Amino acid sequence: MKAVATAFAVCISFLAVSVVLAQGQSADKPATGTAPKYDPAVYAELQKAPEKARNRANPLQNDPDAVAAGAILFEQRCAECHGDAGRGGQKGPSLRAVEVQNATPGAIFWILTNGVVRKGMPVWSKLPEPQRWQLVRYVKSFGEAAPAMESAAPKP
């Protein structure tokens, strides 16, 4: 009986140590479902779009169905990284940030087309051009939904 009690105590000790170690490893990571900490440098890629690309207008800007079509595409291809309705996720930043909403449609289209591979953003150049413009229209609609621009920056 004493051997069983000792074995049980050892098992409980191992379990307690495992829990403490697991908590220590996850302490540096944000909780599941929360957006990464705001970092304005993440949005610097938008400034790298060439002037010709930045100046492109969205041919679907006035298409009433473009936002809805873009929402479907976003859910299929983008939400995994950028989170629900572009609020940011573990892999991708918020697309509701002022930097994105102030970017030209052409700059966003350029990012979609070329990706930011070294930061994990895939190249979507094989996605048909109209679908990329629908995504741009959907992303830009985030800024239209609220009277006050939503920013990913922490409030003072």
N, C-alpha and C positions, 0 to 999 in steps of 0.2 A: 504494500500500500504506500509506503514511503517513497518507493521508486516512481510510482505513478504520479504522486504529488510533485515530486521533483521535476519529472518530465513535463508535467503540465505548467509548472512555474517557468521553466526554460522556454516553452512555446509562447507563453504570454509575454515574456521578456522580448523574444524575437519579434513578435507582432508589434509591441510598443515601439521598438527601435525602428522597424520598417515604416510605421506611421510617421514617426518624427522625421525620418530621412525624406520620405515622400513630401511632407509638408515643406521642408527646407528647400527641396529642389523646385517646387512650384511657387515659392514665395516671390521669385524674381519675375514670374510671368503674370500677365494680367489674367483676371478671372475669365473663364470661358464665356463667350457671348459679349464681352466688352470690347470696345474699340481701342486700338493702340493709342498711346499717349500722342498728343498733337505735336507734330514736328514740321515747321514750315519748310524745311529743306526738302521734304518729300515732294513738294509741289514744284520744285525748281525745274523739273523736266519740262513743264509747260512753257517755260521761257526759252527753251532750246529749239522750239519749233521755228523753222525758217519763216521769214516775213511772208513769202508767197503762200505758205501753208496757213499761217495765222490769218491772212486776209481772205481766205476762202469763205464764202457764205454757205450756209446750210440750204440746199435746194428744197428741203422738206420743212423749212421753218414755218410755213403757213399751212402745212398739211395737217388737218385735224386728226388724222389717224396715226400720225407719226409718233406721238407720245405713247399711245397705247401699244403700238407695235414695238417700240423701244423698251417698254416695261417688260414685255414678254421675253424679248431677247436678253435683257438685263438679268432677269430671273434665271434664264437658262445658262448664261455664259459669264456673268459678272458678280452676281450676289454671293457666290461661294467665297470670294475674296473681299469684296467691298461691302458685304453685309446687306441686310434688309434695307431696301430703298436707299442704298448708297450711303448709309450712315457710318461705314467703316467696319472693318473686321480684323481678324488676327493677321491676315496676309496683306490686305489692301487698305489704303487710307479712305477717309470720308470723301465723298464726291460732293458733299454739301458745303464744304469749306469755301470761304470767300475766294481763295486762289483759283479754285475750279470754276466757281460761278462767275468770276470776273474774266476768266479766260475766254478768248474768242471761240466760236464753234469750230473754226478751222484748226486752232491749236489742239483742241480736244480730239478732233478727227485725226490729226497727225499722230497724237499719242496712241490712239486706238490702232491706227494702221501700222505704226512702227514698234509699239510696245516700249517697255523699259526692262529689257531682258535681265540685266544685272540686278534689278530689284524685284524680279519675279513677275513683272507685267508681261503677259504674252503678246506676241505679234498677232494682230487680227486682220492682216492684209488679205487673207483668203476669204474672209467674210465679205459677201457682196457689198459694194459701195453704198447702195441705198440702205442696207441694214446698219452699216456703221453710222450713217447720218441719222437713222432712227434712234440709235443709242445716244448720239450726241444730243438730239432733241429731248430725249427723256432725261438725261443728266442735267441739261440746262433747265428743265422744268422744275427741278428741285428749288431753284431760286425764285421761281414764279409763284410757288405755292403759298409762301408766307410773306406778309407785308414787310417784315423786318428780315434782313438777310441772316441766315443761321450760320454761325461760324464754329469751327471745330476748336477754336482757341478757348482755353479756360478763361472763365470770367473772374475778374479781380475780387 
